[in-house]
Structures are given as structure tokens and as C-alpha cells.
Amino acid sequence: MTDFLNRNIFQPHPELLVFLVVALGFLLGKIRYRAIALGAVTGCLVAGLVLGARLGVQINGTVKDLFFIMFLFALGYRVGPQFFRGLRKDGLPQVVNAVVVCVSGLLISWLFAVVLGYGPGLGAGMMSGALTQSAAIGVAQDAIGTLPGLSSAQVKSEQNLVAVGYAVTYPLGTILCAMLLANVLPRFYRRDLAKESAELAAELDTPDEDPDTGVGYYETVLRAHRIERRDLVGRSVADFETQQQALGRRVYITRVRRDGAILPQSQSLVLREGDIVAVSALRHDLVDFDVRSHVGPEADDTALLGYRTETLHVVVSEKAVLGRTVAELRREPYMAGVYVEKLYRAGAAFPFRLSTPVERGDTLVLTGPERLVGPAGREMGKAVPTSFATDMVWVGLGIFLGGCIGIPALTAGGVPISLSTSGGGLIMGLVFGWIRGKYPTYGNVPPGAQWFMDTLGLCVFVAVVGINAGPGFTDGLSSAGWGLLLLGAVATVVPLLIGFLVGHYVQKIRFPVLMGVLAGGQTTTAAIGAVNEASKSQVPTLGYTIPYAVGNVLLTVWGAVIVILNH
């Protein structure tokens, strides 16, 4: 391997070095301790710094800018619906807490940078790593490039120091955030996260007379029975299902065979003795409801039970269902035989309960007979296109318009102030993501494409940053000293403690949810994983999504703000 590197084939072919760094970075990113992983982004940066220092290869800045603006657009596109939802009244407490965490983090990082005489590069890098926001690296580097009075060599040096500060402070920042929220604060306040999460889940899961709880809600059973009960003869399918609903059970007749023929499904169909019916129910409802004694003996009818089922992803957009809970929706006639399997919010699986209200832009995963799932989906919104093709007209136009609005600049004290093309891409991603949430027939960007633009876009960007900064990394680190690591740790912990005090004593946010709010405000994915693990529940995630969206936007913008403050 040494001989291979000594030949330095990467000098004429730097593109190969980028792919090698990405591969090694993803490998390093798999290093994990319990719920905390190094992460692909940090892995790519470390691999880039090491190989960049060893080989001295420089990558064209256009490559870095291309992948970074693509990443920021994808980030905005993913969190857009949740970001704008957070501006409404019901999300404001979480937004306020996220703003407190982000603003205090910026002020503390700026204070440390001023006291220790860090320049704009090292100050921005320390803030990016301490607050675990990788996107701030690129925004800070863009802002440094616009500073007046710096030679090209000084600009390059300061931009490289951003990577140095980030690389030193990010790993410890991630670990401290996860430990503080999952272990230290709960133990200091003598709170049992698992117990309180279970209690909160029980509260959220018991709306009035609805007995469905736990995993049973997701399990459906389909069986065939021959009608022999005289009290069912002459009654319609709708009468039977209404009676079961009044008894608190979700039991449906989804198909009927009569005289050897399968009849067209109709809620008004009148049942006769000898009919064979397909009975669909939640597993625990079927246990409580003795079908044999209430309907008749079980029958072996493969054809009757073998109808096509469908799993449909539906983006919620219809006004009639917005704000209604899952429990309310499942009582609607169009939900007969249709079940809600999963709920995705802001692109991530959301731990919904029966009392969870659905919001515009949520994606519901519906399952059931093909003939029933489609109409139910249309009552709620629009089915997500099954095409794997990305609407590149939508993506390309969004990035172009975002870059255009980021170019114009005002000046303050001789310093140009603008969103920059990358900041404009983030803003336009938010807008286009919000539009997609309202009108889901536009702008199809399937999960694979979102992953490519989001995760790989950021990883390629930091890989290039690491490669270019590698030759000066050792000198930069030695000039910063151990003080950078120590102050970075303080800059991680203090904003979280301030946010905790505000959330706990002023806003009175429930403890498990508050841990999720703080993890989201500091955009630390590892922290919410550790909190969920300690809680043995997904309940803390209820506080994570809105602050995560707000934190991603603010902390990214802070990359430019701290550069201007330190200049």
C-alpha cells in the first residue's frame, strides 16, 4: 500500500483519491459504541485529512461547491414541511427551545474565539464541531472567501482551519451530547427515562373508549368463515361492521362467496346463510371476538382469501383530515379493512400513537385490499409516485433559483453579507420541500435520490475539504493546542444546559420529550439514538423533528455569521 501511495497516481487522477477517501470514510464511520457511531461524515473528513497530508493532492473547488449546494438543497427539501409546521402555534415551544440552544451555542463559540484570538476559520470550525453541524463548514468557507483584505493564501489558510477546528471538536461534541441527554441529566435529576416514556406512551395511547394499544395495532389477520348464525342472515355488511365498531372492535367483512361465485364487494350486500365471508381484523380483536360462535365455522377457501393486497404510501394533504388523530381516521367508513402501518414525518419514521394528529406533508403507509386502499388514500391526500425516477426539472430549477437569490450581497463595514449560493440552495430547498408537502404530485425525489444528494453530497464535500486541508492540518492543530478541544467541549455542553433549564423550568416540557428537543436543537442524530435506547421507547422522538429542522437551518447559517463576527 505504501509503494502504491508513493507512486502518487492521484496527482494526475485526483478523482480516484476522492472515491478512495469516501470508501475509507464510510468504513471508519461504522465504528460504534452502543448507540454512538463515528459517522460517515467524520470518517470522510478524517480519511481526507490523513491522505491529503500524505499525498499533497489538491482537488478543484468546483467539485466541493457542486456537492455542497446539492446537499443543502436536499437538506432543506427533507426538513421543509416540518420547519414551516414548527412556525405554527402548536410547534412554537419546541422552536423557541431550539432557538435558545442555537443562539447560545453561537454566542459561546464567538466568545471563546475572541478571548483566545482564533481567526474566522478556527472559530467557525470549533463552532461547527462543538454544535455537531457539518453543513456549517461549507457556509463558513464560502463566507471566508468573501472577506475583504485577505490574500488568496490567507483565505486558503483560514478555510483549511475550519476543517481543523471541526475535526478536533466534532467527535467529542457528539459523545458529550449523547451522554448528557441519555445519562447525565436523567441521573442528576433522578428521572427514569424508560418509566416516564412508558407512562407518556400510555397517556397518548388511551383516547377515551379506544382500547387498541401496543404492537397489536399493526397486526392484521384474515380468515374465511361460513355464515351459520341466524341473527346475521338478512343483515348488510355495513350493519355487521357498525355493530362491531360500537363494541370497540375493528372486524370487517372484505369479501363474500355465494353459490360458488365471489360477489362484487358492497357495504350494502345482504348476507345469507351459507355465504362464505373473508373476515379481516386486528389480531387481538379476533382473539376477543370469537368468530366461530358469532359467524360460523372456519372454512378453507384459498381463492377467497387470496385477493391482492396493497401497501400504499400516501402524503397527507386533504384539509378534511389535517389535525385529526389516527384513532379518528380509522373510524371513518373509507378505512374499513384498511390499516395504518407506519407514519413518516420530515422524511423519518415517526413513532405515532392512536392520539397522534396527522399533519400536512406526513406520509401514511396504508395496507389492505387493493380495491379499498386506493380510495382510502384519495380521501387523505395523494399517493406517492412509485417511480424511482427523480424529477430533475424540479431539483435543477430549485438549486439554480436558490443559487441566484444567494448571489446578491449587501455590505456592512466593508464585509459582503449574502446568503451565498449554498445558503440560497438551503432556503430554496425549504421552500420546494414545503411545496412538495402541500402538492405531493410535484417534484418526485425518491428516498435513494434523497440519500445520494443528502448523505453522499455532504460526505464528498467533507472528503474534498479534508484532502485540501491535509497538508496544513498538523501545523494548524499544533497552533490551536489542547485548548481547542477543551473549549469545544464547553461549547457543546453549555447550550444544552441552557436549553434544558428553559425547557424544564420555564416551558415545563415532559422530560423524555425535552431530551428529544435538545438533541434536535443541536442536530445530533447519535444523541436521539442514545436517548431512545435509554428510554426503551421512540417517545423522545416526538420532540426531535421540529427542533432538528430549525437547528439545521440556524446552525448552517451560523457558519457565515461567526465568520463575520470574528473578522
N, C-alpha and C positions, 0 to 999 in steps of 0.2 A: 504493500500500500504506500510506503514511504517513497519507493522508487517511482511509483505511479504518479504521486504528487510532485516529486522532484522534476519530472518531465514537464510539469505545468501545461498540460494540454488545454487547461482552462483559459489561458491567456488569449489564444485565437478563438476559443469556443466558450465564452463566458456563460452562454445559455445552459450548458451542461452543468456548470457549477451550481446554478440556481436550482435545478432539479435534484442534484445530489444533496444540497442543503435542506431542501424541503423534505426529502425522504428521511434523512437523518433526524430532522426536527420532529417529524411525526413519530419517529421511533423513540426519541427522547421524551416526547410528550406523554408516552404511555406509562412512564414511571409514576407509580401511585402509592400513596399510603392511605388506606381506608378510603374515605370519600374525597381525598385531596389528591389531585394529579398535577404534574408539572404543566401540562397543557401543550398543544401543538404550537401555539404562537410563541411561547417562551422557548420551546425546544428549537424552533426555526431560528430564533434570534441568537441563541447560544451557539448553535451549529454554524451560523453565518459568521459570528464574531471569531470563532476558533479557526475556521477555514480561511476567512478573509485575512486574519493576521498572518496565517501561514503562507498564503499564496500571493497576497498583494494584488488581487484582481479587482478592477472597478467595473461596476455594472451601470449601463446608461440609465440616467434618472427617469427617462420616459417610461421605462418598464415599471419602475416603482410607482410613479404617478398613475399609470393606467390601472394597475391592480388596486391601488388605494381608493381611487374615486369609485371604482366598481364595488369595492367592499362597502364604502359609506352609503352608496345608493341602496345596496341590498340591506344594510343595517336599518336605514330609515324605512325601507319598504316593509321590513318584518315587524317593526315596532310601531309603525304609523297609526294603525287603528287604536292601539292601546294608549299611545301618547295623547291623542286627542280625546279619548274617552276619559283620561285622567284629569282633564281640564274641567270636566263636569263636576257638579256638586258632590256626588257620592264618592268621587275619587280624590277630592281635594286634600283630605287629611294625609293620605299617602304621598301625594305630590309635595305637600308642604314639608313633610319629613325628609323626602329625597332632596329637596332644595336645601334644607338645613345641612344635610350631610355633605352635599357637593360644594356649597359655598364655604363652609368651614374648612373643608379639605383644601380648597384653593387658597384661602387666606393663610392657613398654617404653612402650606408649602411655600407661598410667597414670602412669609415672614422668615422662614429658615433660609431661603435663598438669599435674602437681603442681609441677614445677620452674618452669614458665612461667606458672602461675596460671590455666590455662584452666579455665573452668567446666565443668559436666557436659555442656553442649551441644557446645562446641567440642572438648572431649576425646573425646566419643563420635564426633563427625564425623570427626576425624582418624583414629581407630582404624578406623572403618568403611571409609574410603577407602584407608588405607595397607594394610589387610589384604584389600582388594577384596571386601568383603562388604556388598552393598547392603541386604540384609534387616535388618542391624543398625540402619539408620537408623530404621525404624519402631518397633522394640523400644525403642530409646533414647528416642524421642519419647514413647512410652507411659509409660516409666519416669519421665521428667521431669515428666509430668503428675501423677504421684502424690507428688512430693516435697513435704514439708511446709514451711511458712514462705515460700513463693513466691507473689507476687501473680499474677493472671492475665496481666498484662503481662510479668512476668519469665518465666513459663512459656513464653509465646509467643516471647519473645526467645531463650531458651535452645533451644527446639525449632527455631527458624529457623537458629541457629548450627550445628546438626547438619548441615543441608544445606550450609552454607558450608564446614565442615571437610571434608565428603565431596567436594564439587565440586572443591576445591583439590587434595586428595591422591590421589583415585582414578586419574585418567589416568596420572600419573607412577608410581603404585604398580603399575598393570597393566604398563606398559612395563618398569619395572625388574625385576619378577618374571620376565617373559618373557625379557629379555636375560640375566639372571643364570643362569637354568636352561638356556637353549638355547645360550648363547655363552660367557659369562664363566667359569663353573665348569668346563665341559669344557676350555676352552683353558688355564686356570690349572693344571689337573691333567693337561694333555696327553692328554686322552681323545678318541678318535674315536667320537662317538655313532653315526654310521652303521655303522661297522665292528662296534662292540660290540653294537649292536642286531641286526645280521645274524647275528652269532655266537650270540647268545642265541636268536634265532628258530630257527636251525638245531638248537640243542640241544633246544629244546622240540618240534621237529618230527620227531625221529627216535626214536620209541619202538620199540625192539627191531627186529622184522622188517618194520616198516611203511614201505614206500618212498614213499608218497604225500607230496609236498611242494608248496608253492607254489600258484600260481594254478590249476594243472591240477585240483586237488581240487574246484573249484567248477564245472567244465565237464563237462557230460554230453552224450553222443551217442547217438542212436537210429537203428538201421539194420535192414533186413529181409534175411534170408539163407535160401536153400533148403538143407535138410539133404541132403547127399550123402555125408558121411563115414560109412562103415560102423560105425566104432567108437562113434558117437553113437546109432545105432539100437538101441532096446531099453533105453536108459538114461533115467532120470527127469530132470526139470528140476532137482530138488534135487541129484541126483548131479553134474550138469554144473556147477552153481554152486558146490558144495562143492569140486570139483576146482580150479576157477579161484581160489577163495579160498585154498586151500592153496598155490597158486603165487603168491600175493600180488596177485591181480588182482580187481577188482570188476566182473565181467561177468555180466549177468543175462539170462535169457530171460523177457520180460514178457508175451508173447502168442504164440499159436500158431494158424496157419490150416491146416486139414486138409480135403482134398477140397472146397475152395472155401468152407468154413464156419469162422468163428472160434470156437475152443473156449473154454469157461469155464476161467479160469486156475486151475491147481492145481500145487503143487510136486511132487505125485506123478505128474503126467502123464508117460506114457512116450512118448518121441519115436520117430517113424517116418521112413523115407526118403521124401523128397518134401515133408515138412512145411515150411511157411514160418514162420520164427520172427522175432519182434522182439527184437533184441539191444540191451540198454542197458548203457552202460559209461562210465567216465571217459575223457576224450579220450586221455590218454597211455596208459591201459590198452589202449584199442582200437588204438593205434599199435603197442604191444608185442605184442598178441595178433592175429595175422594171421587174421581171421575167415574169409576166403575159403578158406584152407588147412585150418583147424581145423573149420569148419562146412560151408561150401559157398559157391557163388556168390551175389553180392548180387542181390536181387530188387526190383522196383519195385512196391510194394504200399501205396498211399496209405491205404487203409482200415485196414490192419493197424497202420500207424504213426500213424494219426490219432485214437487214443483220447484221451479227455480227461485232461489233466494238472491237477494242483492244487498251489497253493502255500499251505501251512497254517502259521499261527503257533501254536506250542504252548508253554504255560507249564509248565515242569518242576515236577512235584510228587510223582511216584511215588517211594517210598523205594528201589525196586529200581535206579533209575538215578542217584540222588543220589551225587555224588562220583566217578562213573565218567567216564572220558575220552571224548572224541569218537571216538577210534580204537577204544575198546572197544565203544561203542554201535553203530558202523557194522558190526561183525562179527555183530551179533545177527540171527537169521533174519527178524525182522519188518522189518529195514532193507533187505532185498533189493529193489533198484530204487528205494530212497528215499535222498535226499541231503540233507545239512545245508548249506543255502545261507548262512545268517547266524546270528549269536548276539547277542542283546541282553541287557545286564546293567545294572540300575539305570536302565532307560529309554534307554540309549545303546548304539550299535553297539559290540560288544566284539571285539577282534582275536583270535579264537580260533585255536588250533593243534590238531593232532591229539591232543596231550597235555593239552589244556585240560579239566579236570574240570567237569562241569555242576553247577550249584548250584540249590537251591530258589529259584524265582522267576525264573530265567533264561527267556528266550523264544527258542526254536529255530525257525528258518524252514525247514520241510521242503518239498521238491519231489519230484514223481514222479507216477506214475499215480494217478488219483483213488481207485481201489479199494485201493491199497496205502498211500497217505499217511495216510488216516484211521485205520486200525488201528495204524500205527506211532506216530501221535500219541497214541493212547489208552494205549499201553504206557509213554509217558513222562510224561504229565500231561493237562492239559486244553487243548482248542483255544480260542484267544482268540475271543470272540464277534465276528462280523463286523459287528454292528450299530454304526452311528455314533451311536446314542443314548447319552447319559450317564446313568448310574444316579444321578439326583439325590436319591433317598431316601438312598443311601449317602453322597453328598457333603454334602448338607444336614445329615444327622444327625451326621456326623463333625465338621463345623465347629461345630455347636451344642454338642455334648458337649465339644469342645476348649475352646470359649469358657467353658463352665461350670466346668471344672476350673481354668481360669486366673483366675477371679474371686476366690476366697478368698485372703486375704493375711495373713501374719504381719507383725509389726513388729520391727525391730532398730534400736535407737537412735532410735525415732520414725519411721523410714523404712519404709513398707509394702513387704513383699517378697512378690511373687507372680509367677506365670508371665505374667500379663496374658492377655487374651483372644487376642491374637496368638500369644503363646508357647504357650498351650494348643492353639491350632489347629495349630501345628507338631508338638507332641507327638502329638496325635491323628492327624495325617496320617501320622506314622511308624508308629503302631500299625495304622491302617487299611491302609497300604501293605504292611505285613508280613503282615496277614491276607489281603490280596489275593494276595500271593505264595504263600501256603500253600493258599488256596482260590480259585483264579482264576475260578470261576464267579460270584463275588460282585463287586459294585462295578465294573462296566464303565465305565472312563473312557478313551475313545479318544484317540489322540495329539493330534487337533485340540483337544479339550476341555482336555487337559492343557496344551497350549501356551497356550490362552486364559487359563486360571487362573494359570499359572506366569509366562510372559513378559509377556503383556499386563497381568495383575494387578499385577505389580511396576512396569511402565512407567507405568501410570495413577497408581499410588501416588506414584512419584517426580515425576511431572508435577505433581500437586497440591501436593506438598511444595515443588517449585521455584516454582510460581506464588505460593503463600502466603509463601514466604521471599524472593521477589524484591525487594520494596521495601526490605528491610533488608540485602540482600546486600552492597552496596558498603561500607556502614558496618562491617559485620561483617568483611569481608575486610581493610579498612584497619586495623582494630584488631588483627587477627591478625598481619599482616605476613608477610614472606618466611620468617620462622622456621617458620611452619606447614608450608610446602612442604618445607623442608629436613628438619625433624624427621619429617615424614610419610614422606619417602624413607628415612630411617634406620629408622623403624618397619617399613617394608616389607622391607628387606634383612636386618636383624639376625636376625629369627626364622627366615628361610630359611637363613641361615648356621649358626645353632644346630642346626636340624633336619638340615642336611647333615652337620655334624660327628658328630652322634649316629648318623645312618643309615649314614655311610660308615665310620667308625672303630669304632663300638660294635656296630651291628646288622649290618654287612657286607652291606648291600643292594646288589645289582648296580647299576652306575652309571646305565644308561638307565632302569631301573625306579625308582631313587631320584629321578631328576628328575621322573618322573610322580607319585611320592608327595608331593614338596614342592609341586608345582603343585596337587594335590588338597587338601593340607592348608591351603593359602591360597585355595582355591576360585577359582583364576584360570584360566578357560577359555582365554583368549588364550595363557597360558603353555604349556598342554599342546599347543595347536596349533603353537606355535613349536618346542617340543621334538620333536614328531613330524616337523615339517618338517626340522629339523636332523638327525634320525635317519634320515630317508627310510624311516620304518617306523612302524607302530602299536604296536610293542612297549612303549614307555614308558607307554601307556595301561593296561597290566597293573597298574601301581602307582597309578593315578589314582582308580579308582572308590570304593574303601573310604575313603581319606583325604578324598575330596571329600564323601562322605556325612557323615563325622564332623565335618569342618571346617564344613560348612553349619550343622549343629546348634550346635556350640560357639560359633562366631563370631556367630551370630544371638543366642544367649543373652548373649554378652559385651556386646551393646548395652545391656542393662539393668545388667549387673554394673559396667561402667565408670562409669555414671551414679551408682550407689550409692557407689562408691569415691571419686568426685570431689565428692560433695555435702558 
